[in-house]
C-alpha cells in the first residue's frame, strides 16, 4: 500500500524529526529513511542527494555513512550507470575500509565485471583489489580485521589465477 500520497506523508513526518532534533543521530536516520523512500519511488537523483546530505552533515555516524555510500552505489547500478556505481563503491572502500561493506566493495566490483562478461575490466578490478588489501593489511586496527582483509586478498589473488599465492596466504 505504498501510494505516492502515503510516501509523501511519511517523508513530511521524517522532515519534522530533522527540524526538531537537527544534528542528532535521529535526524541522520530520518535522512536515511527519506533517501530510501525517494529511491523506492525511482527518484534516484533525489535519493542520492539525501544520502549525500548524510555524508556531508552527519559524518560522525560512520554506520549511517556506510549505508549512504552503499545505497548511492546501488542506486547508480540500478539505473544502469555502472561506471558511476564503480566510483561510488571505490569511495565506499576508501572511506570506510575497516567495515565489512567497505572491505567487500573491491571484490564486489571485480565480480560484477566478471558477471557482465567484461574480462579485462574484471582482471583490472581484481588487481586493484589486491593493491587495496595489500596496502590496508599493515594498518589493520585489530588481528580479526587483518585476518578478514587477508581472506579477501586471497580471494582477489585466486580471481587472478595466482592460486599458489592465495594458498600461501591462507596457510599463513
Backbone as a ProteinNet text record, in pm:
[ID]
protein_1_A
[PRIMARY]
XXXXXXXXXXXXXXXXXXXXXXXXXXXXXXXXXXXXXXXXXXXXXXXXXXXXXXXXXXXXXXXXXXXXXXXXXXXXXXXXXXXXXXXXXXXXXXXXXXXXXXXXXXXXXXXXXXXXXXXXXXXXXXXXXXXXXXXXXXXXXXXXXXXXXXXXXXXXXXXXXXXXXXXXXXXX
[TERTIARY]
82.7	0	87.2	181.7	276.2	232	130.8	84.5	176.1	183.7	265.9	224.2	95.9	48.5	99	93.4	140	290.7	362.9	507.7	538.5	466.8	487.3	457.6	354.1	322.3	434.1	487.9	598	720.3	750.9	866.1	846.2	726.7	699.9	717.5	674.7	691.2	838.9	920.1	1062.8	1129.9	1080.2	1133.9	1107.9	996.4	967.5	1073.3	1108.9	1213.1	1342.9	1378.5	1502.9	1499.6	1385.5	1373.9	1375	1316.1	1305	1432	1507.3	1630.2	1745.7	1778.7	1884.9	2019.7	2103	2240.3	2248.2	2143.4	2144.2	2139.2	2162.7	2153.5	2011.9	1912.2	1773.4	1750.5	1808.9	1797.2	1869.5	1986.3	2060.5	1980.9	1920.9	1838.4	1716.8	1660.5	1547	1588.9	1708.9	1759.9	1774.4	1821.1	1834.8	1698.3	1597.2	1463.6	1410.3	1426.7	1379.7	1449	1578.3	1653.1	1603.6	1581.8	1535.6	1394.5	1309.9	1175.1	1181.9	1271.7	1288.1	1332.4	1428.8	1478	1370.4	1293.1	1184	1084.5	1071.8	982.4	1053.2	1171.9	1253	1301.8	1308.5	1363.4	1509.3	1589.4	1727.1	1810.9	1798	1879.7	1844.5	1716.9	1677.2	1722.3	1714	1760.7	1909.7	1985.9	2131.2	2166.2	2090.1	2113.9	2088	1983.1	1953.3	2064	2112.6	2223.8	2350	2373.2	2491	2484.7	2365.8	2350	2399.5	2375.5	2424.7	2577.4	2638.7	2785	2843	2773.8	2822.5	2798.7	2677.4	2638.4	2642.2	2655.7	2648.7	2763	2878.9	2992.9	3035.1	2991.9	3029.1	2958.3	2854.1	2780.8	2825.2	2939.4	3000.5	2906	2829.6	2742.4	2639.2	2589.3	2492.8	2561	2685.2	2760.5	2790	2818.6	2840.2	2710.9	2599.2	2469.8	2447.2	2475.9	2454.3	2542.3	2670.1	2759.9	2719.7	2683.7	2641.4	2513.2	2419.3	2292.4	2314.1	2404.2	2435.8	2490.4	2583.6	2641.3	2533.7	2450.2	2342.4	2244	2218.7	2127	2181.2	2308.6	2368.9	2359.1	2388.6	2384.2	2243.1	2142.7	2003.1	1960.6	2020.7	1987.8	2072.5	2157.6	2242.7	2361.8	2393.6	2508.7	2624.7	2672.6	2768.8	2899	2951.7	3079.9	3068.6	2956.3	2934.1	2922.4	2858.6	2847.9	2984.6	3070.6	3206.1	3278.7	3268	3332.6	3275.7	3145	3082.3	3127.9	3141.3	3192	3336.6	3416.3	3555.1	3561.4	3473.4	3466.8	3427.2	3335.9	3294.2	3413.8	3488.6	3605.6	3711.8	3736	3839.1	3798.1	3671	3623.4	3598.8	3562.8	3527.4	3593.1	3725.8	3793.1	3780.9	3760.8	3758.7	3617.7	3521.2	3386.1	3369.4	3279.7	3257.3	3219.1	3130.9	3086.8	3202.9	3283.8	3399.6	3502.7	3524	3618.4	3568.6	3439.4	3383.9	3372.1	3368.1	3341.4	3436.9	3569.1	3656.9	3629	3600.7	3569.1	3433.6	3338.9	3206.9	3221	3301.6	3321.9	3384.4	3487.1	3552.4	3454.3	3374.3	3276.9	3167.5	3127	3023.2	3072.5	3197.3	3254.3	3256.9	3296.6	3301.3	3161.8	3062.5	2924.2	2878.2	2924.5	2889.5	2972.7	3056.9	3144.6	3239	3289.1	3388.1	3520.5	3585	3701.3	3815.9	3847.9	3960.5	3931.9	3809.7	3772.1	3772.4	3729.1	3728.9	3871.6	3961.8	4102.6	4159.8	4132.6	4181.8	4125.2	3997.4	3934.6	3993.3	4023.5	4086.1	4226.4	4299.5	4432.5	4423.2	4321.1	4300.1	4266.4	4189.4	4153.6	4278.7	4366.1	4491.7	4571.1	4583.1	4657.4	4591.3	4460	4383.5	4410.8	4394.1	4413	4558.7	4651.1	4793	4834.3	4782.8	4814.3	4743.1	4626.5	4544.1	4595.4	4639.1	4671	4772.1	4880.4	4976.3	4917.5	4806.3	4746	4619.2	4604.1	4482.2	4466.6	4346.4	4325.1	4310.6	4294.1	4283.6	4326.2	4367	4403.6	4286.7	4165.7	4049.4	4027.1	4040.8	4022.9	4137.6	4258	4370.1	4342.7	4292.8	4261.1	4150.6	4051.8	3943.2	3997.5	4081.5	4140.2	4228.6	4303.6	4386.6	4299.9	4186.1	4094.4	4044.5	4009.7	3965.1	4080.3	4200.4	4317.3	4337	4320.9	4335	4231.5	4110.4	4006	4046.1	4094	4135.1	4250.9	4346.8	4458	4407.8	4314.6	4255.2	4187.1	4116.8	4049.3	4149	4269.1	4373.2	4450.4	4410.6	4479.7	4609.2	4629.2	4750.5	4720.4	4692.6	4646.6	4750.7	4877.2	4981.4	4996.6	4990.3	4998.7	4877.3	4760.2	4637.7	4645.8	4690.5	4701.3	4802.6	4915.4	5017.9	4963.5	4887	4827.7	4728.2	4647.5	4550.3	4617.9	4727.9	4802.3	4864.4	4904.9	4964.8	4864.9
-119.1	0	125.5	130.8	242.3	343.2	416.3	517.6	638.9	716.1	837.9	931.8	936.4	1023.4	975.4	845.2	790.5	810.4	792.3	812.2	959.2	1049.4	1192.8	1229.2	1170.5	1195.1	1144	1028.2	972.7	1063.8	1109.5	1199.7	1325.8	1383.1	1503.7	1475.7	1359.7	1325	1316.4	1257.3	1248.5	1385.2	1472.1	1608.3	1682.6	1652.9	1712.4	1667.6	1540.7	1490	1567.3	1586.9	1657.7	1799.2	1866.2	2004.2	2010.8	1913.1	1917.6	1875.3	1782.8	1736.1	1735	1853.5	1858.6	1815.9	1763.4	1725.4	1614.2	1534.5	1418.8	1292.7	1180.5	1053	1031.8	1085.8	1069.3	1144.7	1262.7	1338.3	1264.2	1211.3	1135.8	1014	944	828	870.2	984.8	1035.1	1061.7	1116.2	1137	1003.2	899.8	767.1	718	732.9	686.5	767	898.1	981.9	941.5	922.4	883.1	749.6	654	522.6	531.6	616.7	635.2	699.5	793	855.3	751.3	670.7	569.4	464.4	430.6	335.5	386.6	518.4	579	604	547.9	564.9	709.1	782.4	918.3	910.2	846.3	815.1	939	1039.8	1159.8	1226.2	1239.1	1298	1209.3	1078.8	987	1000.5	1007	1022.4	1155.8	1259.7	1389.7	1380.7	1308.8	1292.7	1211.9	1108.7	1032.2	1118	1200.8	1288.6	1384.9	1426.2	1515.1	1445.3	1317.2	1241.2	1244.7	1221.8	1220.8	1356.7	1461.9	1598	1643.5	1621.5	1681.2	1586.5	1456.9	1360.1	1258.8	1306.4	1215.3	1146.8	1198	1135.4	1001.6	973.8	848.1	753.6	686	604.5	498.3	432.7	326.1	379.8	500.4	559.2	607.5	651.5	691.2	570.6	456.7	334	298.9	304.7	277.3	373.8	501.5	602.5	576.2	551.9	527.6	401.4	297.3	173.5	197.1	269	295.1	381.5	476.4	559.1	470.2	383.4	292.8	203.1	145.9	57	133.1	258.6	339.7	361.6	395.5	409	277.5	170.4	38.2	6	36.4	9.1	88	202.7	285.2	251	150	112.4	204.2	283.8	374.2	308.5	200.1	114.8	186.6	266.5	332.9	429.1	499.9	585.3	499.3	384.9	290.8	242.2	210.1	165.5	272.3	397.6	506.4	515.9	497.3	504.1	387.9	268.1	154.3	179	239.2	269.3	372.8	473.5	572.7	505.2	410.9	336.2	263.8	192.2	117.9	212.5	322.2	416	489.3	520.6	598	513.7	387.8	300.4	162.8	160.5	34.2	-74.7	-37.4	-138.8	-176.7	-154.7	-206.6	-325.5	-413.8	-530.4	-486.6	-389.2	-342.1	-279.1	-199.9	-138.6	-240.4	-342.6	-448.2	-529.1	-548.4	-629.9	-555.9	-424.1	-344.9	-373.4	-380.1	-406.5	-541.7	-643.5	-774.1	-772.6	-698	-687.3	-629.7	-525.9	-463.2	-563.6	-634.7	-733.8	-842.7	-892	-996.5	-945.3	-821.3	-765	-751.9	-711.8	-707.4	-848	-945.7	-1083.4	-1130.8	-1099.7	-1137.4	-1072.3	-951.5	-879.5	-927.2	-1025.2	-1080.9	-974.6	-891.1	-791.1	-834.6	-929.7	-997.8	-902.2	-813	-721.7	-630.5	-578.3	-492.2	-571.5	-697.9	-783	-805.8	-831.1	-850.5	-723.4	-609.3	-481.6	-455.3	-484.3	-463.4	-558.2	-681.3	-775.5	-728.6	-673.9	-620	-500.5	-414.4	-301.3	-352.7	-460.3	-519	-570.8	-638.4	-688.1	-570.8	-464.5	-346.3	-285.9	-276.9	-220.8	-299.8	-431.7	-514.5	-516.9	-520.8	-524.2	-398.7	-283.1	-158	-148.9	-209	-198.3	-284.7	-404.4	-504.8	-456.7	-389.3	-347.3	-250.3	-184.8	-86	-137.3	-267.2	-324.9	-282.6	-238.4	-195.3	-310.5	-433.2	-548.8	-674.1	-777.8	-903.6	-963.7	-951.8	-1008.3	-939.6	-807.6	-736.3	-764.1	-784.7	-820.4	-954.9	-1050.1	-1181.2	-1171.2	-1088.7	-1070.8	-1010.9	-908.9	-847.5	-946.7	-1029.6	-1130.8	-1233.7	-1266.8	-1358	-1300.1	-1172.3	-1106.7	-1094.8	-1069.8	-1065.4	-1200.9	-1307.9	-1442.1	-1465.3	-1418.7	-1432.1	-1354.5	-1231.5	-1150	-1215.7	-1271	-1341	-1462.8	-1535.2	-1650.6	-1609.3	-1495.2	-1447.9	-1415.9	-1379.9	-1350.1	-1475	-1589.6	-1713.3	-1732.5	-1657.2	-1668.2	-1758.9	-1886	-1981.7	-2011.8	-2021.8	-2052.7	-1941	-1814.9	-1703.2	-1700.8	-1727.3	-1729.2	-1840.1	-1958.8	-2071.7	-2041.9	-1983	-1949.7	-1848.7	-1752.8	-1652.8	-1717.9	-1808.4	-1876.4	-1967.2	-2031.5	-2115.5	-2032.8	-1912.2	-1821.1	-1790.7
0	0	0	-87.9	-93.6	-198.6	-169	-262.9	-254.1	-360.2	-354.7	-240.8	-212.6	-104.4	32.1	53.3	181.3	196.6	88.9	94.6	120.4	54.7	77.8	222.7	279.9	421.7	511.8	479.9	560.1	550.9	431.7	415	497.7	493.7	573.4	722.8	767.2	909.3	947	860.2	889.1	881	794.4	788.7	919.4	984.9	1115.6	1216.9	1212.4	1302.4	1279.8	1153.9	1121.1	1176.6	1164.3	1213.3	1365.5	1430.6	1577.3	1649.1	1590.5	1654.9	1553.9	1501.3	1399	1456.2	1368.3	1402	1506.4	1515.5	1605.3	1520.9	1585.2	1514.7	1461.3	1531.4	1486.1	1355.7	1343.7	1219	1106.7	1136.7	1034.9	989	1083.1	1047.1	965	997	918.9	774.8	755.7	620.2	545.8	615.8	553.1	505.8	589.1	551.1	433.6	438.3	327.7	197.5	204.1	84.1	30.1	118	71	13.6	70	14.9	-123.6	-141.4	-273.6	-376.7	-339.7	-433.7	-460.2	-358.9	-376.9	-482.1	-492.7	-591.3	-724.7	-740.1	-860.5	-877.7	-769.4	-769.4	-723.3	-807.8	-769.4	-740.4	-822.7	-801	-668	-638.5	-510.1	-394	-411.9	-308.4	-284.5	-393.6	-378.7	-312.6	-343.1	-278.6	-127.9	-91	52.3	120.4	54.3	112.1	121.1	19.7	21.5	139.8	176.8	293.3	420.4	430.6	546.1	549.1	433.4	426.1	461.6	422.9	446.7	590.4	640.2	767.7	887.6	862.1	972.6	966.1	929.3	910.8	1040.8	1154.2	1281.7	1301.9	1223.1	1235.8	1123.9	1147	1042.4	987.5	1073.4	1024.1	925.3	949.4	856.9	728.7	740.4	621.3	532	593	515.3	440.5	510.3	446.4	330.9	352.7	248.6	126.5	149.1	34.3	-42.8	29.8	-35.5	-116.3	-58.6	-128.1	-251.5	-243.8	-360.8	-472.6	-439.7	-540	-600.4	-515.7	-563.9	-652.5	-618.1	-697.5	-838.8	-847.6	-980.1	-1056.5	-988.2	-1051	-1099.4	-1019.1	-1055.3	-1178.4	-1197.5	-1313.5	-1435.7	-1423.5	-1536.1	-1553.5	-1453.2	-1458.1	-1384.4	-1443.2	-1374.9	-1341.4	-1432.6	-1405.4	-1287.7	-1275.7	-1159.7	-1033.6	-1047.7	-937	-891.5	-987.8	-954.2	-873.2	-918.5	-843.6	-702.2	-689.7	-557.1	-468.6	-526.7	-448.3	-405.6	-493.4	-457.9	-345.9	-352.9	-244.5	-113.2	-121.2	-2.4	58.3	-24.7	24.7	80.8	11.5	56.6	184.1	196.8	311.3	436	415.1	527.9	511.3	501.5	468.4	574	698.2	803.3	845.7	756.3	777.1	683.9	715.9	629.4	488.5	478.1	345.9	270.7	339.2	275.4	230.8	312.6	274.3	154.6	145	36.9	-95.3	-91.6	-211.7	-328.5	-308.6	-423.4	-490	-410.5	-469.2	-539	-484.2	-547.1	-687.7	-701.4	-831.9	-928.6	-885.3	-971.7	-1013.5	-918.6	-950.1	-1042.8	-1024.8	-1111.1	-1254.4	-1271	-1407.1	-1466.6	-1387.1	-1437.8	-1476.5	-1396.7	-1427.4	-1556.9	-1582.2	-1704.9	-1824.7	-1800.2	-1903.2	-1962.1	-1872.1	-1909.3	-1846.4	-1913.8	-1857	-1825.3	-1916	-1892.4	-1772.7	-1765.3	-1652.7	-1522.5	-1528.6	-1409.3	-1360.1	-1451.2	-1415.5	-1354.3	-1417.1	-1363.2	-1224	-1205.1	-1074.4	-970.3	-1009.1	-916.2	-878.5	-975	-945.5	-851	-872.6	-780.8	-641.1	-635.6	-505.3	-435.1	-508.2	-448.8	-392.5	-469.4	-421.7	-298.6	-301.7	-189.9	-62	-67.5	52	97	1.6	35	112.1	69.5	139.1	273.8	282.6	402.3	517.9	487.2	589.9	694.2	656.6	760.7	863.6	828.9	918.9	985.8	990.3	1048.4	1193.7	1231.9	1370	1469.7	1417.3	1507.5	1432.4	1505.8	1439.4	1360	1411.6	1341.7	1207.4	1204.7	1078	981.5	1034.8	948.4	881.3	957.6	900.6	795.7	822.9	726.9	597.1	607.4	488.4	413.1	486.4	420.7	348.7	404.3	336.2	205.4	207.5	83.7	-16.2	34.4	-53.8	-120.7	-46.7	-104.6	-214.5	-194.5	-297.3	-422.5	-404.1	-519.2	-594.5	-521.2	-585.4	-662.8	-603.8	-669.9	-800.6	-798.4	-919.4	-1030.9	-991.9	-1090.1	-1132.8	-1080.3	-1114.4	-1038	-933.9	-852.2	-733.3	-765.8	-665.6	-559.7	-601	-503.5	-400.6	-447.8	-354.2	-262.6	-318.1	-238.4	-133.6	-174.4	-81.3	28.6	-8.5	91.6	192.1	143	232.2	327.7	275.7	360.8	464.4	423.5	517.8	628.9	594.5	692.4	802.4
[MASK]
++++++++++++++++++++++++++++++++++++++++++++++++++++++++++++++++++++++++++++++++++++++++++++++++++++++++++++++++++++++++++++++++++++++++++++++++++++++++++++++++++++++++++++

